[in-house]
């Protein structure tokens, strides 16, 4: 192996060690590796930057926009409320993830499945008081396992099948040929996640200032002729909310206390809730709930796009001091709507409109962005928290799901590539008003995109300098013709390479070697090819090995070690199960 090969190998080990032992962000480490490879001449400039034009990267970026369109149109709420529901604990939540993700990943590319599910899982975890870090790695792993069930579940299976056809001239494998190994492995993998992951996954909750320190009084209205009219409290999903509870209903000057779950909602009902900030923001996203109607009218009565939630403390100089909220002309005076009030960290018993504003009160306001900038120049309020909240445009929810389904089906049936389907889908989301250009820009997770793009350069260097082939040849040669040992080493080799280069590259490197060895040794090539497919997909130990792992890295606030802690045991378990099933149910030698 040449000097450039040894340098690349050393750099790869250094990158892995840095990611494991330090808190340096993965995208910074990978960009540093890219710089070294380019400056040293191991890669040309175009080779070093090739990852930024890779179709897989652009597909991921486009799918972030598509997923954001579903999120901002309220489509995520449909998924969360109707499919995921309200699990009682973490393991129940894992089961609810398994049910939709596995079949979707088996027949669709798992990249758009994970891209779509990430915002849904984030919203769902907050709603059910679960840390996203306990659910996003299982989401990625479940999508990976689901992709192994059919030939079209992951691009790796298609790449291996295509290369096998071109090398051997054989017709290749059918859609469900790999199901005989993929389905039991997917089931075993989910059993592992269900029982073991709660002990190994980090519990990282968001720590936003003031979000859990106060209990607010919140008053909302049921939209007249909205989707909640005629539903019971339980059917509307308002009974078992986390960190917020329904205190009473005001209807036709009558107050209903100790409201039953069977109580039917009517248009213009005023619902009084008590709860904490983050729970309130989730409540306000429900289709059919709106701000109180009796506050004086203003331009805020228009559609809610562009609004934000802000938390302020009333100063002693506020002009509205001593006035009841309903009499203070708050909307016209400040361009904001009072949604909730807390005083001394506690909720107030009286209805929202009758509360008299006092210095030191904490108000939750829905306001235009200009409100925030104006507070720099006046003394009415002290701005303490801007909540990341925008009201979904629920009218576009079904349309956004239709765009996603059409994009995925057009790629699944070969009408167009996944890249083109994702790009067209993202364009339609913008053109049809499912999200704004600003929202699309915010949806692009730059750290994930940089990490994916830069990681391609390291994988290319390992291939170009011969390091990957050197490792593959030497490990496979250790088998010395023993069929079972060769099967084990085939799986181990592909699994190791997949963790440091792309899964497709690892499979493509090993397949020609395995076909040659099995042909000369009169071995049955099928179980070895299935071992390559499974090992290339079953990448759990690092975020670099599989695209979906990289996609959940940022949203889950994970460190490299978080993947190692659960991924290494998962790799060993799935590897042992795969080799065992192949050994027991497939003949390794030709009769």
RAZIMO-V645376 format. One record per helix or strand of 3 or more residues. SS is the DSSP state (@ for helix, = for strand). FROM is the first residue (numbers start at 0). LEN is the number of residues. Records with the same first field share a line. If there is no record, write none. Layout:
SS=FROM-LEN / FROM-LEN
//
This chain:
@=2-19 / 25-14 / 44-4 / 49-4 / 54-18 / 74-10 / 89-18 / 109-18 / 131-3 / 135-12 / 154-14 / 178-22 / 276-7 / 298-3 / 324-3 / 329-5 / 351-3 / 368-6 / 393-19 / 417-14 / 436-7 / 445-19 / 466-11 / 482-18 / 502-18 / 524-13 / 546-9 / 559-26
==215-7 / 243-8 / 253-4 / 269-6 / 288-3 / 306-8 / 335-8 / 361-7 / 380-7
//
